Amino acid sequence: MIETRLLRQFVAVAEELNFHRAAERLHMAQPPLSQAIRKLEDTLGLHLFTRSNRSVALTPAGTAFLASARRVLAQLDAGIREAQRVAAGQAGQLSVTFVGTAHELLPPTLRRFRTDFPGVELVLREATTGEQLAAITAGEADIGLMRRPGIMVAQIASECLLREPILAALPDDHPRARLGTVPLADLAGDGFIGTPRQLGIGFHDQILGLCRLAGFSPRIVQEARQMQTIASLVAGGLGVALIPASLALVPRAGVVFRPIAVAAPPEMTHIELIAAWDATRTSLPRDNFLVLLRQAVRDMQNISN
Protein backbone atom coordinates (compact mmCIF):
# COMPACT_ATOMS: atom_id res chain seq x y z
CA MET A 1 0.00 0.00 0.00
CA ILE A 2 1.29 3.44 -0.94
CA GLU A 3 0.39 6.29 1.39
CA THR A 4 -1.13 9.36 -0.21
CA ARG A 5 1.51 11.36 1.69
CA LEU A 6 4.20 9.68 -0.41
CA LEU A 7 2.26 10.43 -3.59
CA ARG A 8 2.02 14.13 -2.72
CA GLN A 9 5.72 14.25 -1.90
CA PHE A 10 6.57 12.54 -5.18
CA VAL A 11 4.42 14.97 -7.18
CA ALA A 12 6.07 17.95 -5.48
CA VAL A 13 9.57 16.69 -6.35
CA ALA A 14 8.48 15.76 -9.89
CA GLU A 15 7.06 19.24 -10.50
CA GLU A 16 9.93 21.16 -8.89
CA LEU A 17 12.74 18.80 -10.04
CA ASN A 18 14.58 20.12 -7.04
CA PHE A 19 14.50 18.49 -3.60
CA HIS A 20 15.20 21.73 -1.75
CA ARG A 21 12.36 23.66 -3.40
CA ALA A 22 10.02 20.66 -3.04
CA ALA A 23 10.82 20.44 0.68
CA GLU A 24 10.03 24.13 1.13
CA ARG A 25 6.77 23.69 -0.76
CA LEU A 26 5.84 20.80 1.52
CA HIS A 27 6.99 22.64 4.65
CA MET A 28 9.41 19.91 5.62
CA ALA A 29 13.15 19.36 5.80
CA GLN A 30 14.99 18.02 2.75
CA PRO A 31 16.50 14.83 4.30
CA PRO A 32 13.12 13.33 5.29
CA LEU A 33 11.82 14.14 1.80
CA SER A 34 14.75 12.32 0.17
CA GLN A 35 14.11 9.35 2.44
CA ALA A 36 10.42 9.35 1.53
CA ILE A 37 11.19 9.25 -2.21
CA ARG A 38 13.62 6.36 -1.69
CA LYS A 39 10.95 4.53 0.29
CA LEU A 40 8.46 5.04 -2.55
CA GLU A 41 10.96 3.80 -5.13
CA ASP A 42 11.73 0.74 -2.98
CA THR A 43 8.01 0.00 -2.63
CA LEU A 44 7.48 0.25 -6.39
CA GLY A 45 10.74 -1.44 -7.30
CA LEU A 46 11.39 1.42 -9.75
CA HIS A 47 13.73 4.36 -10.19
CA LEU A 48 11.50 7.41 -10.47
CA PHE A 49 14.29 9.99 -10.70
CA THR A 50 17.80 10.24 -12.01
CA ARG A 51 19.90 12.34 -9.65
CA SER A 52 23.20 14.13 -9.97
CA ASN A 53 24.91 16.82 -7.95
CA ARG A 54 23.42 19.45 -10.24
CA SER A 55 20.06 18.15 -11.43
CA VAL A 56 17.05 15.90 -10.82
CA ALA A 57 15.07 14.42 -13.71
CA LEU A 58 12.21 12.02 -14.07
CA THR A 59 12.87 8.60 -15.53
CA PRO A 60 10.41 7.30 -18.14
CA ALA A 61 8.83 5.22 -15.37
CA GLY A 62 8.66 8.33 -13.19
CA THR A 63 6.92 10.29 -15.95
CA ALA A 64 4.29 7.55 -16.33
CA PHE A 65 3.83 7.31 -12.58
CA LEU A 66 3.41 11.09 -12.27
CA ALA A 67 0.31 11.01 -14.47
CA SER A 68 -1.17 8.22 -12.38
CA ALA A 69 -0.29 9.93 -9.09
CA ARG A 70 -1.91 13.19 -10.19
CA ARG A 71 -5.04 11.33 -11.26
CA VAL A 72 -5.30 9.44 -7.96
CA LEU A 73 -4.77 12.58 -5.88
CA ALA A 74 -7.27 14.55 -7.94
CA GLN A 75 -9.90 11.84 -7.45
CA LEU A 76 -9.15 11.71 -3.74
CA ASP A 77 -9.40 15.50 -3.38
CA ALA A 78 -12.65 15.52 -5.33
CA GLY A 79 -14.03 12.78 -3.09
CA ILE A 80 -13.05 14.71 0.03
CA ARG A 81 -14.69 17.89 -1.27
CA GLU A 82 -17.87 16.01 -2.17
CA ALA A 83 -17.98 14.36 1.27
CA GLN A 84 -17.53 17.75 2.92
CA ARG A 85 -20.35 19.22 0.81
CA VAL A 86 -22.63 16.33 1.72
CA ALA A 87 -21.74 16.75 5.41
CA ALA A 88 -22.57 20.46 5.13
CA GLY A 89 -25.91 19.76 3.41
CA GLN A 90 -24.66 21.26 0.13
CA ALA A 91 -24.73 18.03 -1.87
CA GLY A 92 -26.42 14.66 -1.96
CA GLN A 93 -30.07 13.85 -2.56
CA LEU A 94 -33.34 14.88 -0.95
CA SER A 95 -36.49 12.86 -1.53
CA VAL A 96 -39.70 14.83 -0.95
CA THR A 97 -43.21 13.39 -1.06
CA PHE A 98 -46.33 15.54 -0.99
CA VAL A 99 -50.09 15.58 -1.25
CA GLY A 100 -51.51 17.37 -4.27
CA THR A 101 -53.03 20.14 -2.15
CA ALA A 102 -49.57 21.26 -0.98
CA HIS A 103 -49.19 23.23 -4.23
CA GLU A 104 -49.47 26.59 -2.48
CA LEU A 105 -46.53 25.96 -0.16
CA LEU A 106 -44.32 23.65 -2.19
CA PRO A 107 -43.35 25.80 -5.24
CA PRO A 108 -41.76 28.73 -3.32
CA THR A 109 -39.91 26.28 -1.09
CA LEU A 110 -38.56 24.35 -4.08
CA ARG A 111 -37.40 27.54 -5.80
CA ARG A 112 -35.49 28.71 -2.74
CA PHE A 113 -34.00 25.30 -2.11
CA ARG A 114 -32.71 24.99 -5.68
CA THR A 115 -31.19 28.48 -5.41
CA ASP A 116 -29.58 27.98 -2.00
CA PHE A 117 -28.54 24.34 -2.42
CA PRO A 118 -27.97 23.73 -6.15
CA GLY A 119 -25.75 20.71 -5.46
CA VAL A 120 -28.56 18.72 -3.84
CA GLU A 121 -30.58 16.53 -6.20
CA LEU A 122 -34.31 16.81 -5.54
CA VAL A 123 -36.51 13.75 -6.02
CA LEU A 124 -40.21 14.63 -5.89
CA ARG A 125 -43.21 12.32 -5.74
CA GLU A 126 -46.88 13.04 -5.20
CA ALA A 127 -48.42 10.50 -2.84
CA THR A 128 -51.24 10.04 -0.37
CA THR A 129 -50.63 10.43 3.36
CA GLY A 130 -50.57 6.67 3.90
CA GLU A 131 -48.12 6.15 1.06
CA GLN A 132 -45.88 8.91 2.38
CA LEU A 133 -45.75 7.46 5.89
CA ALA A 134 -44.78 4.08 4.46
CA ALA A 135 -42.06 5.65 2.29
CA ILE A 136 -40.60 7.68 5.17
CA THR A 137 -40.63 4.68 7.52
CA ALA A 138 -38.88 2.55 4.88
CA GLY A 139 -36.21 5.22 4.28
CA GLU A 140 -37.45 5.86 0.74
CA ALA A 141 -38.41 9.49 1.45
CA ASP A 142 -36.67 12.11 3.59
CA ILE A 143 -39.60 14.41 4.26
CA GLY A 144 -43.28 14.45 3.40
CA LEU A 145 -45.98 17.11 3.16
CA MET A 146 -49.18 15.37 4.17
CA ARG A 147 -52.42 15.53 6.07
CA ARG A 148 -52.24 14.50 9.71
CA PRO A 149 -52.77 10.73 9.86
CA GLY A 150 -55.03 9.05 12.37
CA ILE A 151 -52.12 7.38 14.17
CA MET A 152 -48.51 8.55 13.84
CA VAL A 153 -45.71 5.99 13.73
CA ALA A 154 -43.49 6.35 16.81
CA GLN A 155 -40.32 7.21 14.88
CA ILE A 156 -42.02 9.92 12.81
CA ALA A 157 -41.64 13.55 13.88
CA SER A 158 -44.08 16.12 12.52
CA GLU A 159 -44.75 19.84 12.46
CA CYS A 160 -47.93 21.65 11.50
CA LEU A 161 -47.31 24.05 8.61
CA LEU A 162 -50.81 25.25 7.72
CA ARG A 163 -54.35 24.95 9.04
CA GLU A 164 -57.06 25.55 6.49
CA PRO A 165 -60.87 25.31 6.58
CA ILE A 166 -62.76 22.42 5.07
CA LEU A 167 -65.07 23.47 2.23
CA ALA A 168 -67.96 21.81 0.44
CA ALA A 169 -67.31 21.04 -3.22
CA LEU A 170 -70.58 21.04 -5.18
CA PRO A 171 -71.50 20.64 -8.85
CA ASP A 172 -72.27 24.14 -10.15
CA ASP A 173 -75.92 23.15 -10.77
CA HIS A 174 -76.42 21.84 -7.22
CA PRO A 175 -79.43 23.36 -5.38
CA ARG A 176 -77.09 24.74 -2.68
CA ALA A 177 -74.44 26.05 -5.08
CA ARG A 178 -75.75 29.62 -4.90
CA LEU A 179 -75.58 29.84 -1.11
CA GLY A 180 -72.74 31.80 0.46
CA THR A 181 -72.41 29.17 3.19
CA VAL A 182 -73.81 25.66 2.96
CA PRO A 183 -75.31 24.02 6.07
CA LEU A 184 -73.63 20.63 6.12
CA ALA A 185 -76.90 19.00 7.18
CA ASP A 186 -78.39 20.08 3.83
CA LEU A 187 -76.10 17.60 2.05
CA ALA A 188 -77.37 14.58 3.97
CA GLY A 189 -79.22 13.28 0.94
CA ASP A 190 -76.31 13.65 -1.49
CA GLY A 191 -73.83 11.02 -2.54
CA PHE A 192 -70.28 11.81 -1.35
CA ILE A 193 -66.98 11.36 -3.11
CA GLY A 194 -64.04 10.67 -0.80
CA THR A 195 -60.63 9.09 -0.45
CA PRO A 196 -60.09 5.45 0.58
CA ARG A 197 -59.61 5.29 4.35
CA GLN A 198 -56.39 3.26 4.14
CA LEU A 199 -54.71 6.07 2.17
CA GLY A 200 -55.55 8.84 4.63
CA ILE A 201 -57.17 7.65 7.83
CA GLY A 202 -57.03 11.00 9.62
CA PHE A 203 -58.83 13.09 6.98
CA HIS A 204 -61.26 10.29 6.12
CA ASP A 205 -62.35 9.92 9.75
CA GLN A 206 -62.52 13.70 10.18
CA ILE A 207 -65.03 13.97 7.31
CA LEU A 208 -67.14 11.16 8.78
CA GLY A 209 -67.04 12.89 12.17
CA LEU A 210 -68.15 16.22 10.71
CA CYS A 211 -71.09 14.61 8.95
CA ARG A 212 -72.15 12.78 12.11
CA LEU A 213 -72.08 16.09 14.01
CA ALA A 214 -74.42 17.42 11.27
CA GLY A 215 -76.77 14.51 11.97
CA PHE A 216 -76.06 11.99 9.20
CA SER A 217 -73.60 9.39 7.93
CA PRO A 218 -72.35 10.24 4.42
CA ARG A 219 -73.26 7.87 1.61
CA ILE A 220 -70.00 7.26 -0.24
CA VAL A 221 -70.75 6.73 -3.93
CA GLN A 222 -67.21 7.03 -5.31
CA GLU A 223 -63.65 7.00 -4.02
CA ALA A 224 -60.55 8.59 -5.56
CA ARG A 225 -56.93 8.71 -4.47
CA GLN A 226 -56.23 12.40 -5.14
CA MET A 227 -58.15 15.54 -4.19
CA GLN A 228 -57.84 16.93 -7.72
CA THR A 229 -59.59 13.80 -9.00
CA ILE A 230 -62.32 14.21 -6.42
CA ALA A 231 -62.92 17.80 -7.59
CA SER A 232 -63.13 16.59 -11.20
CA LEU A 233 -65.68 13.93 -10.25
CA VAL A 234 -67.74 16.56 -8.43
CA ALA A 235 -67.60 18.74 -11.55
CA GLY A 236 -68.91 15.74 -13.48
CA GLY A 237 -71.98 15.59 -11.25
CA LEU A 238 -71.13 12.30 -9.53
CA GLY A 239 -71.60 13.70 -6.03
CA VAL A 240 -70.43 16.25 -3.49
CA ALA A 241 -67.28 16.30 -1.37
CA LEU A 242 -65.59 17.94 1.59
CA ILE A 243 -62.13 19.16 0.66
CA PRO A 244 -59.28 21.37 1.97
CA ALA A 245 -59.68 25.06 1.08
CA SER A 246 -56.37 25.09 -0.81
CA LEU A 247 -58.00 23.05 -3.56
CA ALA A 248 -60.33 25.97 -4.27
CA LEU A 249 -57.37 28.22 -5.15
CA VAL A 250 -57.29 26.70 -8.63
CA PRO A 251 -60.42 27.59 -10.67
CA ARG A 252 -62.20 24.54 -12.05
CA ALA A 253 -65.17 24.48 -14.44
CA GLY A 254 -68.30 22.73 -13.23
CA VAL A 255 -67.59 22.85 -9.51
CA VAL A 256 -68.08 25.49 -6.80
CA PHE A 257 -66.52 25.61 -3.34
CA ARG A 258 -68.48 26.91 -0.37
CA PRO A 259 -67.82 27.27 3.38
CA ILE A 260 -69.83 24.87 5.52
CA ALA A 261 -71.94 25.56 8.59
CA VAL A 262 -71.83 22.87 11.27
CA ALA A 263 -71.74 22.93 15.06
CA ALA A 264 -68.23 21.53 15.46
CA PRO A 265 -65.00 22.60 17.17
CA PRO A 266 -62.32 24.31 15.00
CA GLU A 267 -60.11 21.23 15.02
CA MET A 268 -62.91 19.40 13.22
CA THR A 269 -63.74 22.12 10.67
CA HIS A 270 -60.09 22.72 9.74
CA ILE A 271 -57.44 20.42 8.35
CA GLU A 272 -53.70 20.56 8.87
CA LEU A 273 -50.91 20.30 6.34
CA ILE A 274 -47.91 18.87 8.17
CA ALA A 275 -44.29 18.13 7.44
CA ALA A 276 -43.24 14.67 8.63
CA TRP A 277 -39.86 12.95 8.74
CA ASP A 278 -38.04 10.06 10.40
CA ALA A 279 -36.63 11.38 13.69
CA THR A 280 -34.15 8.49 13.90
CA ARG A 281 -32.33 9.57 10.72
CA THR A 282 -30.16 12.66 10.31
CA SER A 283 -30.19 14.68 7.10
CA LEU A 284 -28.88 18.20 6.67
CA PRO A 285 -30.62 18.66 3.29
CA ARG A 286 -33.89 17.66 4.97
CA ASP A 287 -33.28 20.09 7.84
CA ASN A 288 -32.45 22.88 5.37
CA PHE A 289 -35.63 22.11 3.43
CA LEU A 290 -37.67 22.30 6.62
CA VAL A 291 -36.20 25.74 7.40
CA LEU A 292 -37.30 26.96 3.97
CA LEU A 293 -40.77 25.47 4.45
CA ARG A 294 -41.15 27.49 7.65
CA GLN A 295 -40.01 30.61 5.82
CA ALA A 296 -42.56 30.00 3.06
CA VAL A 297 -45.29 29.70 5.71
CA ARG A 298 -44.24 33.02 7.29
CA ASP A 299 -44.24 34.68 3.88
CA MET A 300 -47.76 33.42 3.18
CA GLN A 301 -48.96 34.67 6.55
CA ASN A 302 -47.39 38.09 5.95
CA ILE A 303 -49.12 38.39 2.58
CA SER A 304 -52.49 37.39 4.03
CA ASN A 305 -52.10 39.94 6.82
C-alpha positions, 0 to 999 in steps of 0.5 A: 500500500502506498500512502497518499503522503508519499504520492504528494511528496513525489508529485512535489519533487516531480514538479519542482525537479529540485528536492530543496524547493520541493521540501520548502513547498511541503513545509518539511526538511529536505532529508526526510523528503529524500528518504520518503522518495527512496521509500516510494521507489523501494516500494514500487521497485522502480527508479523514479528519478535520475539524480546528480549533484546538479540536477534531478530528472524524471525517468520514463517510469517516473513520468508515467507514474506522475500522471497516475499519481496526479489522477489518484490525488485529484480523485481523492481530493474531489471525493473529500470535497464532495464528502464535505459538501454532503456533510454540510448539506450542500450536496447529496439527494433529498427525496420529498413526497407531498399531497396534491393540495400542498401546491401553495406551499411547495413551489416557493420552497422548491425555488429557494432550495434549488437556489440555496442548495444547487448541489442537492438533487431533488426527487419529488413524488406526489403521494397520499398520506398513507403512502408517504408514511410508508415511504418515510418509515422505509427510508425511501423518502426524507420528508413528506408534506401530508395531512395529519394521519389518524395514528402517527408511527413512533419514529415519525416527527411532525410539524404543522405548517398550515391549518385551512378550513374544510369546504364543500365542493358542489356541482355548479348546478347543485341546489345549494351552489348559490348559497354563500355558506352551505349548512352541512346538514343540507347535504345529507341526501347527497352522494359523497366522493371521498378518499379510501380510508387506508390512504388517509385515515385522519382526513377520512375519519374527520369527514365522517365525524363532521357529517355525524355532528351534522346529523347523518352518515355520508353515503360514499358513492365514489372514491378517488386517491387524489383531491384533484380527481375528487374535484373533477368527479364533483364537476362531473356531477357524480356527487359532493365532497368535503375538501381542503380550502387550498384546492379551491385556489385553482379555478375549475369548471363545473364545480363550486366551493363553499364554506360549511356551517356545522356545530363543530370545534375548530379542530374538526372544521379545519385540516392541517398540512404537516411536514413529517420525517423520520426522527431516527435519521439525520439529514442536513438537506432535509433540515435545510428544506424544513427551514425553507418550508417554515419561511414560506409559511411566514411569507404566506402569513405576511401576505395574508395579513 
